[in-house]
Amino acid sequence: MITDVKKAAELLKSNDDFLILSHANPDGDTLGCAYGLCGMLQKMGKRAKVMCADEIAPRMEFLRDTVIQQNFEEKTIVSVDVADRKLLGDLDAVYGGRIFLAIDHHESRQEFAKYTLVDSEAAAACELIFQIAEEMNAQLDGEIASCLYTGLATDTGCFKYSNTTSRTHIIAAKLMAYEFDVSGINYKLFDMKSKGRLELEQAIMQGMEFFCDDRVAVVWLTTELMERFNGRVDSEDFNGLASLPRQVEGVIIGATVKQKGPATFKISVRTAEPINAGSVCALFGGGGHARAAGCTIEGSIEFVKAKLLPVFEKALKANE
């Protein structure tokens, strides 16, 4: 059932013993939502805890400090920034069919919860958590505010992406009034890189391929390349590479193809207007947002390339 912010706030106020689930391979928005909401609920005197199928990147470990670790039997399960229950990873089998409330902002998504709060116009799911906080008159502090700010910043590329709105900036300004270390968080999220990560980016950029009169750029993160850097970088350094192809001037469609198995490739697509990345990835069973989306294709590298390039070319021609 689709609900609104007011109803979502009522559901949270009238229930207890919350388990808040983030999606696997967690980013700043899903973690910011989870720990921010958990902290809010705990401040209201409720029991709440967070669970994720995968490890949290070291640069975002500070989000854990927002909450008190509690042990109890969960009764109310909430998912945040999860567009499809399969994105819960290993937690799907246990909790995917028991989601009470889903809070999300993806344009393309699957319905799987009893109640769903979704706003595809929101730059980040953390915008919705903040609106719920205001509706509930929740007591915020610097730690909770830093969680929600992290979600806003990561999903907008530090407020650079086209999904950033005046509402995003207004919410960020309200959060910054709680006086947390904004510059320190931005440094951790966007500027801090290991020497190995910079060398990895150099290798990836050297292997970048261009198509369609240089309007399409594709980089390949193959098993061979990852093995070459094994021991030189942390596992976290293999994430957050999707924006690299679009950094090249003139590129409209950028794709980062990461090998997940012998014949399994995860494709992250980033686009400039008017190309809709979500629509492109939906053709392969994926989805996401207008400017950022993803999908998975089974097959060889040659097969993946043969599938992707005609779709990219068609999307460009349709919008000329």
C-alpha positions in Angstrom: 0.0 0.0 0.0 1.4 3.4 -1.0 1.4 5.8 1.9 2.5 9.4 2.6 4.9 11.1 5.1 2.2 11.7 7.7 1.0 8.1 7.6 4.6 6.8 7.7 5.3 8.9 10.8 2.1 7.5 12.5 3.2 4.0 11.7 6.6 4.6 13.3 5.1 6.2 16.3 2.6 3.5 16.9 5.0 0.5 16.6 8.2 -0.7 18.3 11.0 -3.2 18.2 12.3 -2.0 14.8 14.8 -3.8 12.5 16.0 -1.3 9.9 17.4 -2.9 6.7 19.8 -1.3 4.3 20.5 -2.7 0.8 23.6 -4.9 0.2 26.8 -3.2 -1.0 25.6 -0.2 1.1 26.1 3.4 0.1 25.8 6.6 2.1 22.1 7.1 1.5 21.0 3.6 2.7 23.3 3.8 5.7 22.5 7.4 6.5 18.8 6.5 6.4 19.2 3.4 8.5 21.4 4.9 11.3 19.6 8.2 11.2 16.2 6.6 11.6 17.5 4.2 14.2 19.0 7.0 16.2 15.7 9.0 16.0 13.6 6.0 17.2 16.0 5.3 20.0 15.7 8.9 21.2 11.9 8.4 21.2 12.4 5.6 23.7 11.9 2.8 21.2 14.1 -0.2 20.5 15.7 -0.2 17.1 18.6 -1.8 15.4 20.2 -1.8 11.9 21.2 -4.7 9.7 23.0 -5.0 6.4 24.1 -8.0 4.4 27.5 -6.5 3.7 30.3 -4.8 5.5 30.3 -1.0 5.9 33.2 0.8 4.2 35.7 2.2 6.8 35.1 5.8 5.7 31.4 5.4 6.8 32.0 3.6 10.0 31.3 6.8 11.9 27.6 6.4 11.2 27.5 3.5 13.6 28.3 5.9 16.5 24.8 7.4 16.2 23.0 4.4 17.7 23.2 2.2 20.9 23.5 -1.5 20.1 20.4 -3.3 21.3 19.4 -6.9 21.4 15.7 -7.8 21.1 13.4 -9.8 18.9 12.3 -7.6 16.0 8.6 -7.0 15.4 8.6 -4.2 12.9 10.8 -4.4 9.8 11.6 -1.3 7.8 13.7 -1.1 4.6 15.4 2.1 3.5 16.6 3.0 0.0 15.8 -0.5 -1.2 14.1 -0.5 -4.6 13.8 -4.3 -4.8 13.8 -6.9 -2.0 16.5 -8.9 -3.9 18.8 -5.9 -3.2 18.8 -6.9 0.5 21.3 -9.6 -0.5 21.5 -12.5 1.9 18.9 -10.9 4.2 16.2 -11.2 1.6 15.5 -14.9 2.3 14.9 -14.1 6.0 13.3 -10.7 6.0 12.3 -9.9 2.4 8.7 -11.2 2.8 8.2 -9.5 6.2 8.8 -5.8 5.4 6.3 -3.6 7.2 7.4 -0.2 5.8 9.6 0.5 2.8 11.0 4.1 2.5 12.5 4.7 -0.9 13.1 7.3 -3.7 13.8 5.2 -6.8 11.9 5.8 -10.0 11.9 2.2 -11.0 11.2 -0.1 -8.1 9.3 -3.2 -7.0 6.5 -3.3 -4.4 7.3 -5.7 -1.6 6.2 -4.1 1.7 2.9 -3.8 3.5 3.3 0.0 3.4 5.5 2.0 1.0 6.6 5.6 1.2 8.2 6.6 -2.1 9.1 9.9 -3.7 11.1 9.6 -6.9 11.6 13.4 -6.9 13.6 13.2 -3.7 17.4 13.4 -4.4 18.0 10.9 -1.6 15.9 8.7 0.6 17.4 10.7 3.5 15.2 13.6 2.4 12.2 11.4 3.3 13.6 10.4 6.6 14.1 14.1 7.4 10.5 14.9 6.4 9.3 12.0 8.7 11.4 13.5 11.5 9.7 16.9 11.1 6.3 15.2 11.0 7.1 13.3 14.2 8.6 16.3 15.9 11.6 14.0 16.5 14.5 15.2 18.5 17.6 15.4 16.3 21.3 15.9 17.3 24.6 16.3 15.5 25.1 12.6 15.1 21.7 12.0 13.5 22.0 15.1 11.4 25.4 13.8 10.1 23.8 10.6 9.0 21.1 12.3 7.0 23.6 14.8 5.6 25.7 11.8 4.4 22.8 10.4 2.5 22.1 13.7 0.8 25.7 14.3 -0.1 26.5 10.9 -1.5 23.4 10.6 -3.7 23.9 14.1 -5.1 27.7 13.8 -5.6 28.2 16.5 -2.9 25.3 18.5 -4.5 26.7 18.4 -8.0 24.3 16.1 -9.7 21.2 17.2 -11.6 18.9 15.5 -9.0 19.9 18.2 -6.5 16.9 20.5 -5.8 16.2 23.6 -3.7 14.5 21.2 -1.2 17.8 19.2 -1.0 19.7 22.4 -0.1 17.1 23.5 2.4 17.2 20.2 4.2 21.0 20.2 4.2 21.0 23.7 5.7 18.6 22.6 8.5 20.8 19.6 9.2 24.0 21.8 9.3 22.4 23.8 12.1 23.2 20.9 14.4 26.9 21.7 14.0 28.6 18.4 13.0 31.9 18.2 11.1 30.6 18.8 7.6 34.0 19.4 6.0 35.4 16.3 7.6 32.5 14.1 6.3 32.9 15.6 2.8 36.6 14.9 2.9 36.0 11.2 3.9 33.3 10.7 1.3 34.7 12.5 -1.7 38.4 13.5 -1.4 40.2 10.9 0.7 41.8 8.2 -1.5 44.6 5.7 -0.9 47.6 5.6 -3.1 46.4 2.2 -4.4 43.0 3.7 -5.3 44.6 6.4 -7.4 46.8 3.8 -9.2 43.6 1.7 -9.8 41.8 4.8 -11.3 44.8 5.4 -13.5 44.7 1.8 -14.8 41.0 2.0 -15.4 41.2 5.3 -17.3 44.0 3.9 -19.5 41.7 1.1 -20.5 38.7 3.3 -21.2 37.0 2.8 -24.6 35.0 5.4 -26.5 32.1 4.9 -28.9 29.5 6.8 -30.8 31.7 9.8 -31.7 33.1 9.8 -28.2 29.7 10.4 -26.6 29.9 6.9 -24.9 32.7 5.9 -22.6 33.0 2.4 -21.1 35.5 1.2 -18.5 36.0 -2.5 -17.6 36.8 -3.7 -14.1 37.6 -7.3 -14.9 38.7 -10.1 -12.6 42.2 -9.9 -14.1 42.4 -6.2 -13.3 41.1 -6.7 -9.7 43.5 -9.5 -9.1 46.4 -7.3 -10.3 45.5 -4.9 -7.6 44.8 -7.5 -4.9 46.7 -6.6 -1.8 47.4 -3.0 -3.1 43.9 -1.7 -2.4 41.1 -2.4 0.0 37.9 -4.0 -1.2 36.2 -0.6 -0.7 38.5 0.9 -3.4 36.7 -1.2 -6.1 33.5 0.7 -5.4 32.6 4.2 -6.3 34.1 4.1 -9.8 30.9 4.6 -11.7 31.4 8.3 -12.2 34.8 8.1 -13.9 33.6 7.7 -17.5 31.2 10.7 -17.3 34.1 13.0 -16.2 35.4 13.0 -19.7 34.2 16.1 -21.6 31.6 15.4 -24.2 30.6 12.0 -22.8 26.8 11.6 -22.5 26.6 8.0 -21.5 29.3 6.5 -19.2 29.3 2.8 -18.2 31.4 1.0 -15.7 31.3 -2.8 -16.2 32.4 -4.8 -13.1 33.0 -8.5 -13.4 31.2 -10.4 -10.5 31.8 -13.9 -11.8 33.2 -15.9 -14.7 30.3 -14.8 -16.9 28.5 -12.2 -14.8 28.9 -8.4 -15.2 27.4 -5.6 -13.1 26.9 -2.5 -15.2 26.6 1.0 -13.7 25.4 3.6 -16.1 25.6 7.4 -15.6 24.1 9.8 -18.1 23.6 13.4 -18.9 20.3 14.9 -20.0 18.3 13.9 -21.9 19.3 10.2 -21.7 17.4 8.3 -19.0 19.8 5.8 -17.4 17.0 4.0 -15.6 15.2 3.3 -18.9 18.4 2.0 -20.5 19.1 -0.4 -17.6 15.4 -1.5 -17.5 16.0 -3.1 -20.9 18.3 -5.6 -19.1 16.1 -6.1 -16.0 17.7 -3.4 -14.0 16.7 0.1 -13.1 17.4 3.1 -10.9 17.2 6.8 -11.5 17.2 9.1 -14.6 20.9 9.9 -14.3 22.2 6.8 -12.5 21.1 3.2 -12.8 22.4 -0.3 -13.0 21.8 -3.8 -14.3 23.4 -7.2 -14.6 24.2 -9.1 -17.8 25.3 -12.7 -18.0 27.8 -13.7 -20.7 31.3 -13.0 -22.0 32.9 -9.5 -22.2 32.3 -9.6 -26.0 28.6 -10.5 -25.4 28.1 -7.7 -22.9 29.7 -5.2 -25.3 27.5 -6.5 -28.1 24.4 -6.0 -26.0 25.2 -2.6 -24.5 26.5 -0.6 -27.4 23.4 -0.9 -29.7 21.2 0.2 -26.8 23.5 3.2 -26.1 23.5 4.2 -29.7 19.8 3.9 -30.0 19.3 6.0 -26.9 21.5 8.7 -28.3 19.8 8.7 -31.7 16.3 8.9 -30.1 17.3 12.0 -28.3 19.1 13.9 -31.1 
